[in-house]
Amino acid sequence: MYIFALITIAITVILSQLLIQYNLYSQLSDSRIINISGKQRMLSQKLTKEILVLNFITDSLQKKEQIEKISKTISLWELNHYSLVNGSAQLGFPKEKNSILTRYFKNIKPNFDTIIKVTNTFLANKKENKNEHENIKLVQTLLVNEKIFLSEMNQIVSEYDNEALEKVTLQRKTEYIILAFTLFVLLLEFLFIFKPTTKKIESLISNLLYSEKKALKLAQDTEIISEAKENSVKELKSLNYAMENTLLYCRIATDGTIIHIGEKFSKLLQYNPFNTETKFGEVLTPIEKEQLIIDRIVLQNNRRGWQGELNITTRAEQSLWLDLSMIPVTIKKDESELLIICFDITERKKAVQEVERLNTANIENKLNQQKIISSKIVENQENEQNRIAREIHDGIGQMLTGLKFSLESINLDDKEKAAIKIDYLKKLSLDIIKGVRTATFNLMPPELSDHGINPALSKLTLELSKLTGKNILFYNKTDFNARLDSLIEINIYRLTQEAINNAIKYADSTHIIVQLSHSATLLSITVDDNGKGFDINAVEKKRNSESGMGMLFMKERIQYINGRVFFNSIPNEGTRITFNIPI
């Protein structure tokens, strides 16, 4: 059946192709005929134009060239015409033509012959340069016949075009008929050959698939069982390997006798795992006192289990800390054993001890620092009190004594001397007032308590600039004018005062700039100087030096108000100290 269907399809395709190829072969010359027919019209017009041009040429050389050109044109025109009329094997033109074309060519023949005759006569006259009057008549005759020839050729070209269109239409109809016949044959083959065969094949494939599914199910079940068995074996091997090489574990009897010990545990304890009938305490340590403690733990807790930390001495006489868990395991109804799992926590214990040691050392260091700071604070208070006492005794006290003696020595009878002494007393009173203000300013500036940190720092820089002759400037970059807690304000003031005094005393600076700025949560004060600077790391190592203690005092003081201080200094370039205080 399949062979018959295939042969039928093959015969249909071959016949359709033969018919199509025959029709295509018969149409091969149609486009060329239409092209040549159209070209004949162009050549007739070209011939006419060339003759008209020749009629007006007087130069003999140009006339000769034009005559040759006309001769070629008329030869080609004549060849094409006879090929269209009589057929041409070379060009593929058929000799047979329909009646309409035969009539058209018959009608055009007199005009064609006349144009040939007129052209030849005209060329002969031109070659001999005679009968110019006759040439004029020949040109007129040529124009009349050329017009008629063009009209007749248009009909011929149109007829060739209609003939080609009819062939194409016939070809299209033939192809549609062949397509319909082919589809009809395929439909019959589908209904009577392919469809019944397909049903049989589907039934066969369905039976094969069902059998395959049953076979696959059996194979999968077998494979799953086998894979599960292999996985179980692998898991047991992996678990055993992991326990042997990663865990410190062993199994012991309830009396403490070793049943099995892991490889890693035996290596840690330098114990031969093949030795039997050895007590667990003897495996852990060679020290008898430690063995008794371990045996007692096993005997007292072999039913409920135990967990804790043990410090033992190994055979290498090293201290070993173990986090030990003892778990009772029932093997059979009346048989049980203990599973021991340990973790080596020696390094953790050492780290804890080191942390405790460092904390103790840090506390002692802090206490020593506090003692030094307290002694320095007391020393500074004594120095400040002595300085204030000297200022009062040497300055204010002497000026008051002078004021007293000057008042007693005034003689009102001598008005001129009395006036001089009064002027002197006024000046002396002003100096006394200035001295009192300076002393009170160093103790607690009134601007700080009355107006806040901004006016106080502005006043501080102005007064120190006057007293020292150095350029000390203050900038409030963010226009901060808020009031803070009094403890915070006095500490900020003292920290800034200390930073400026250090720049004056130790840095050999000529310019000091104090800048205040703030954000929503932070107040920042920066003190810059152009002094000689210092090595911060070197100073921090020498904490007992004056500069080292100064940095330490600043750090301790700013911690009282939860602030931070930052030191930036480059030797021979200058120093920047920044105080950041939360607000």
C-alpha positions in Angstrom: 0.0 0.0 0.0 2.8 2.4 0.9 4.7 1.6 -2.3 1.5 2.2 -4.4 0.9 5.6 -2.6 4.5 6.7 -3.2 4.5 5.6 -6.9 1.2 7.6 -7.4 2.7 10.7 -5.8 5.9 10.3 -7.9 4.0 9.9 -11.2 1.8 13.0 -10.4 4.8 15.1 -9.6 6.7 14.0 -12.7 3.8 14.6 -15.0 3.2 18.1 -13.5 6.8 19.0 -13.9 6.9 17.8 -17.6 3.8 19.9 -18.4 5.1 22.9 -16.6 8.5 22.7 -18.3 6.9 22.3 -21.7 4.8 25.5 -21.1 7.9 27.4 -19.8 9.9 26.3 -22.8 7.2 27.6 -25.2 7.3 31.0 -23.4 11.1 31.4 -23.4 11.1 33.6 -26.6 8.1 35.7 -25.6 10.0 38.3 -23.6 12.7 38.5 -26.3 10.1 38.9 -29.1 8.4 41.7 -27.2 11.8 43.4 -26.5 12.8 43.2 -30.2 9.4 44.4 -31.3 9.8 47.4 -29.1 13.3 47.9 -30.3 12.1 48.0 -33.9 10.1 51.1 -33.1 13.2 52.7 -31.5 15.4 51.8 -34.4 12.9 53.3 -36.9 12.9 56.6 -35.0 16.7 56.5 -34.7 17.0 55.9 -38.4 14.7 58.8 -39.2 16.7 61.2 -36.9 20.1 60.1 -38.3 18.8 60.7 -41.9 17.6 64.2 -40.8 20.9 64.9 -39.2 22.8 63.7 -42.4 20.6 66.0 -44.5 22.1 69.0 -42.8 25.8 68.0 -42.5 28.1 69.7 -45.0 31.5 68.5 -43.7 32.6 65.5 -45.8 34.3 63.6 -42.9 31.2 64.0 -40.6 29.0 63.0 -43.6 31.0 59.8 -44.2 30.7 58.9 -40.5 27.0 59.6 -40.4 26.4 57.4 -43.5 28.3 54.5 -41.9 26.2 55.0 -38.7 22.9 55.0 -40.8 24.1 51.8 -42.6 24.6 49.9 -39.4 21.2 51.1 -38.1 19.3 50.1 -41.2 21.1 46.7 -41.3 20.1 45.9 -37.7 16.6 47.2 -38.2 16.2 45.1 -41.4 17.6 41.9 -39.7 15.3 42.2 -36.7 12.2 42.7 -39.0 12.9 39.6 -41.1 13.5 37.6 -37.9 10.1 38.6 -36.6 8.4 37.9 -39.9 10.1 34.7 -40.9 11.3 33.4 -37.5 14.9 32.9 -36.3 16.4 29.7 -34.8 19.3 31.8 -33.6 17.1 34.2 -31.6 14.5 31.5 -30.8 11.7 33.3 -32.7 9.0 30.9 -34.0 8.2 30.8 -37.7 4.5 30.3 -37.2 2.3 33.2 -36.0 -1.3 33.7 -35.4 -3.5 35.3 -38.1 -3.6 38.7 -36.5 0.2 39.0 -36.4 0.4 37.7 -40.0 -2.1 40.4 -41.1 -0.2 43.1 -39.2 3.1 42.2 -40.7 1.5 42.1 -44.2 0.1 45.6 -43.7 3.4 47.0 -42.5 5.4 45.4 -45.4 4.8 48.3 -47.9 5.9 50.9 -45.4 9.0 48.8 -44.4 10.0 48.3 -48.1 9.5 52.0 -48.8 11.7 53.1 -45.9 14.4 50.6 -47.0 14.2 51.9 -50.6 14.1 55.6 -49.6 17.0 55.2 -47.2 19.2 53.4 -49.7 18.5 56.0 -52.4 19.1 58.8 -50.0 22.4 57.4 -48.9 23.5 56.8 -52.5 22.7 60.5 -53.4 24.6 61.7 -50.3 27.7 59.6 -51.2 27.7 61.2 -54.8 26.6 64.6 -53.5 23.8 65.0 -56.1 19.9 65.3 -56.3 19.4 67.5 -53.2 15.9 68.3 -54.4 15.1 64.6 -54.7 16.6 64.1 -51.2 14.1 66.5 -49.7 11.3 64.5 -51.2 12.9 61.3 -50.0 13.0 62.6 -46.4 9.3 63.6 -46.6 8.4 60.2 -47.9 10.5 58.6 -45.1 8.7 60.7 -42.4 5.3 59.7 -43.7 6.1 55.9 -43.8 8.0 56.0 -40.5 4.8 57.4 -38.7 2.7 54.6 -40.2 5.4 52.0 -39.3 5.4 53.1 -35.7 1.6 52.9 -35.5 1.6 49.4 -37.0 4.5 48.2 -34.8 2.6 49.4 -31.7 -0.2 47.0 -32.7 2.3 44.2 -33.3 3.9 44.7 -29.8 0.5 44.9 -28.2 -0.5 41.6 -29.9 2.8 39.9 -28.8 2.1 41.1 -25.2 -1.5 39.7 -25.3 -0.2 36.4 -26.7 2.3 36.2 -23.8 -0.4 37.0 -21.2 -2.6 34.3 -22.6 0.3 31.8 -22.3 0.9 32.8 -18.6 -2.8 32.6 -17.8 -2.9 29.1 -19.4 0.2 28.2 -17.4 -1.4 29.4 -14.1 -4.6 27.4 -14.8 -2.6 24.3 -15.6 -0.7 24.6 -12.3 -3.9 25.0 -10.4 -5.4 21.9 -12.0 -2.3 19.9 -11.3 -2.3 21.2 -7.6 -6.0 20.2 -7.2 -5.3 16.8 -8.7 -2.3 16.2 -6.4 -4.3 17.3 -3.3 -7.1 14.9 -4.4 -4.7 12.0 -4.8 -3.2 12.8 -1.3 -6.6 13.0 0.2 -7.5 9.6 -1.2 -4.2 8.1 0.0 -4.8 9.6 3.5 -8.3 8.2 3.8 -7.7 4.8 2.4 -4.0 4.2 3.1 -2.4 6.4 5.7 -5.2 6.7 8.2 -5.9 3.0 8.6 -2.2 2.3 8.8 -1.7 5.1 11.4 -4.4 3.6 13.6 -2.6 0.2 13.5 0.7 1.8 14.3 -0.8 3.9 17.2 -2.3 0.7 18.7 1.1 -1.1 18.4 3.0 1.9 19.9 0.5 2.1 22.7 1.1 -1.5 23.6 4.8 -1.1 23.4 4.7 2.0 25.6 2.7 0.2 28.2 5.1 -2.6 28.2 8.0 -0.2 28.4 6.4 1.6 31.4 6.0 -1.6 33.2 9.6 -2.6 32.5 10.9 0.9 33.6 8.8 0.8 36.8 10.4 -2.6 37.7 13.8 -1.3 36.8 13.3 1.9 38.8 12.0 0.0 41.8 15.0 -2.2 41.7 17.4 0.7 41.2 15.8 2.6 44.1 16.2 -0.3 46.4 19.8 -0.8 45.3 20.6 2.9 45.6 19.0 3.1 49.0 21.1 0.2 50.2 24.3 1.8 48.8 23.4 5.2 50.3 22.9 3.6 53.7 26.2 1.9 53.5 27.9 5.2 52.3 26.2 7.1 55.1 27.3 4.6 57.7 30.9 4.8 56.3 30.8 8.6 56.2 29.4 8.8 59.7 32.0 6.5 61.0 34.8 8.4 59.2 33.5 11.7 60.4 33.3 10.4 64.0 36.7 8.8 63.8 38.5 11.9 62.3 36.5 14.9 63.5 35.0 14.0 66.9 36.8 13.2 70.2 34.6 10.3 71.1 34.8 6.8 72.7 32.5 4.1 74.0 33.0 2.7 77.5 31.3 0.1 79.6 29.3 1.2 82.7 32.4 0.3 84.9 34.6 2.7 82.9 36.4 0.1 80.7 37.2 1.2 77.1 35.1 -0.5 74.4 36.2 1.6 71.4 38.0 4.9 71.0 38.0 7.2 68.0 41.2 7.7 65.9 41.4 11.5 66.6 40.8 11.0 70.3 43.5 8.3 70.5 46.0 10.5 68.7 45.3 13.4 71.0 45.8 11.2 74.1 48.7 9.3 72.6 46.9 6.1 73.3 47.0 2.8 71.3 43.3 2.1 70.4 43.9 -1.6 70.2 44.6 -1.9 73.9 41.6 -3.3 75.7 40.5 -3.7 79.3 41.8 -0.2 80.1 39.9 2.2 82.3 38.8 5.5 80.8 40.6 7.5 83.5 43.9 5.8 82.7 43.4 6.6 79.0 42.8 10.3 79.7 45.7 11.0 82.1 48.7 9.3 83.8 48.1 11.3 87.0 46.6 9.0 89.6 44.6 11.8 91.4 43.0 12.9 88.2 42.2 9.2 87.3 40.3 8.8 90.6 38.2 11.9 89.9 37.3 10.7 86.4 36.5 7.1 87.6 34.3 8.5 90.3 32.4 10.7 87.8 31.8 7.6 85.6 30.6 5.4 88.4 28.2 8.1 89.9 26.7 9.1 86.6 26.6 6.0 84.4 22.8 5.9 84.5 21.8 9.6 84.1 24.7 10.9 82.2 27.0 13.9 82.9 28.3 17.0 81.2 31.1 19.3 82.3 34.6 20.6 81.9 37.7 18.6 82.9 41.3 19.8 83.2 43.7 16.9 82.8 47.5 16.4 82.3 48.4 14.5 79.2 51.3 12.0 78.8 53.3 14.8 77.3 52.8 16.7 80.6 50.7 19.3 79.0 47.5 20.8 80.4 44.4 19.8 78.4 40.9 21.2 78.9 38.0 19.0 77.7 34.3 19.8 77.5 33.0 16.2 78.2 29.5 14.8 77.6 28.7 11.3 78.9 25.5 9.8 77.4 24.0 6.4 78.5 23.1 4.2 75.5 20.9 1.0 75.7 22.3 -1.7 73.3 20.0 -4.5 74.4 17.4 -5.0 77.0 19.8 -5.6 79.9 22.9 -4.3 78.3 24.0 -0.6 78.1 27.2 1.4 77.6 28.3 5.0 77.8 29.0 7.3 74.7 31.7 9.9 75.6 31.9 13.0 73.3 34.6 15.6 74.1 35.6 19.0 72.7 39.1 20.3 73.1 38.6 23.8 74.7 42.2 24.3 75.7 42.7 27.3 73.4 39.4 28.9 74.5 40.4 28.5 78.1 43.8 30.1 77.4 42.1 32.9 75.6 39.7 33.5 78.6 42.6 33.4 81.0 44.5 35.9 78.8 41.5 38.2 78.6 41.2 38.1 82.4 44.9 38.8 82.7 44.6 41.7 80.3 41.5 43.0 82.1 43.3 42.9 85.4 46.3 44.7 83.9 44.0 47.2 82.2 42.2 47.9 85.5 45.5 48.4 87.3 46.7 50.7 84.5 43.5 52.7 84.7 43.9 53.0 88.5 47.5 54.2 88.1 46.4 56.7 85.5 43.6 57.9 87.8 46.1 58.3 90.6 48.4 60.3 88.3 45.5 62.4 87.0 44.2 63.0 90.6 47.7 64.1 91.7 48.1 66.3 88.7 44.7 67.9 89.3 45.6 68.6 92.9 49.0 69.9 91.8 47.3 72.1 89.2 44.8 73.4 91.8 47.6 74.2 94.2 49.6 75.9 91.4 46.5 77.9 90.3 45.8 78.9 93.9 49.4 80.0 94.4 49.3 81.9 91.1 46.1 83.7 92.1 47.6 84.4 95.6 50.8 85.8 93.9 48.7 87.9 91.5 46.7 89.3 94.4 49.7 89.9 96.7 52.1 91.1 94.1 49.7 93.0 91.9 46.4 93.9 93.5 47.8 94.0 97.1 50.7 96.3 96.3 48.5 98.6 94.3 46.0 98.8 97.2 48.8 99.6 99.6 50.0 102.3 97.3 46.5 103.6 97.0 46.3 103.7 100.8 49.6 105.7 101.3 48.7 108.0 98.4 45.3 108.8 99.9 47.0 109.5 103.3 49.6 111.8 101.7 47.1 114.1 100.0 47.4 117.7 101.3 44.2 119.5 100.5 45.8 122.8 101.2 48.2 122.3 98.2 45.6 122.0 95.5 48.1 121.6 92.6 49.9 118.6 94.1 46.5 117.2 95.4 45.2 117.3 91.8 48.3 115.4 90.5 47.9 112.8 93.2 44.2 112.4 92.5 44.9 111.7 88.8 47.5 109.2 89.8 45.0 107.5 92.1 42.5 107.3 89.3 45.0 105.5 87.1 46.0 103.2 90.0 42.3 102.4 90.6 41.9 101.4 87.0 44.9 99.1 87.2 43.4 97.6 90.3 40.1 97.0 88.6 41.9 95.5 85.6 43.9 93.1 87.9 40.7 92.0 89.7 39.0 91.4 86.4 42.0 89.4 85.1 42.1 87.2 88.2 38.3 86.6 88.1 38.4 85.9 84.3 41.0 83.2 84.8 38.8 81.6 87.5 35.4 81.8 85.7 34.7 84.2 82.9 31.3 85.9 83.4 30.6 85.6 79.6 30.4 81.8 80.0 27.8 81.7 82.8 25.9 84.7 81.4 25.8 84.1 77.7 27.2 80.7 76.8 30.2 79.1 75.1 30.2 81.2 71.9 30.8 84.6 73.7 33.1 83.0 76.2 35.4 81.5 73.5 35.4 84.8 71.6 36.4 86.7 74.8 39.0 84.1 75.7 40.8 84.4 72.3 40.6 88.2 72.4 42.1 88.5 75.9 44.9 85.9 75.2 45.8 87.6 72.0 46.2 90.9 73.9 48.2 89.3 76.7 50.5 87.2 74.5 50.8 89.4 71.3 50.0 86.4 69.1 47.4 86.3 66.4 44.6 84.3 68.0 41.3 84.3 66.0 37.9 82.8 66.7 35.3 81.9 64.1 31.7 80.7 64.7 31.2 79.1 61.3 27.6 78.0 61.8 26.4 80.8 64.1 26.0 78.6 67.1 24.4 80.5 70.0 22.5 77.8 71.9 23.0 77.3 75.6 24.2 73.9 76.9 24.4 72.3 80.3 26.7 74.2 82.6 29.0 71.2 83.1 29.3 70.7 79.4 30.0 74.4 78.8 32.7 74.7 81.5 34.5 71.5 80.2 34.4 72.8 76.6 35.8 76.1 77.8 38.6 74.5 79.8 39.5 72.1 77.0 39.7 74.9 74.5 41.7 77.0 77.0 44.1 74.1 77.5 44.6 73.6 73.8 45.3 77.3 73.2 47.7 77.5 76.2 49.6 74.4 74.9 50.0 76.0 71.5 51.3 79.2 73.2 53.6 77.5 75.6 55.0 74.5 73.7 54.4 74.9 70.0 56.2 78.3 69.4 53.2 79.3 67.1 52.5 82.7 65.8 48.9 82.1 64.6 46.2 80.2 66.4 42.7 79.7 64.9 39.7 78.5 67.0 36.7 77.3 64.9 33.2 76.4 66.3 30.7 74.5 64.1 27.7 72.3 64.8 25.1 70.0 63.2 21.8 68.7 64.5 23.5 66.2 66.9 27.2 67.3 67.2 29.1 70.4 68.3 32.7 70.6 67.0 35.6 72.8 68.1 38.9 72.9 66.2 42.1 74.5 67.4 44.8 74.9 64.7 48.3 76.4 65.1 51.3 76.8 62.9 53.8 75.7 65.5 56.5 73.1 65.4 54.1 70.1 65.8 55.0 66.7 67.4 55.0 63.0 66.8 51.7 61.7 68.2 52.8 58.1 68.5 56.0 59.0 70.3 54.1 61.3 72.8 51.5 58.6 73.6 54.2 56.1 74.4 55.7 58.6 77.0 52.6 59.1 79.1 54.4 60.3 82.1 55.9 63.3 80.1 54.2 66.7 80.4 52.9 66.6 76.8 51.7 63.0 77.2 49.9 63.9 80.4 48.3 66.9 78.7 46.8 64.6 76.0 45.6 62.2 78.6 43.9 64.9 80.6 42.1 66.1 77.5 40.9 62.6 76.7 39.8 62.0 80.3 38.1 65.4 80.6 36.1 65.1 77.3 34.9 61.6 78.3 33.1 63.3 81.3 30.8 64.9 78.7 30.6 61.8 76.4 32.7 63.6 73.8 35.8 62.6 71.7 39.1 64.3 71.0 41.2 63.9 67.9 44.9 64.9 67.6 46.5 65.6 64.2 50.1 66.9 64.1 52.9 67.0 61.6 56.4 67.9 62.9 57.5 71.4 61.8 54.1 72.1 60.2 51.6 72.5 62.9 48.9 70.8 65.0 45.1 70.4 64.9 43.0 69.4 67.9 39.3 68.6 67.4 36.7 68.3 70.1 33.4 66.6 69.2 30.6 66.8 71.7 27.1 65.4 71.3 24.3 68.0 71.8 
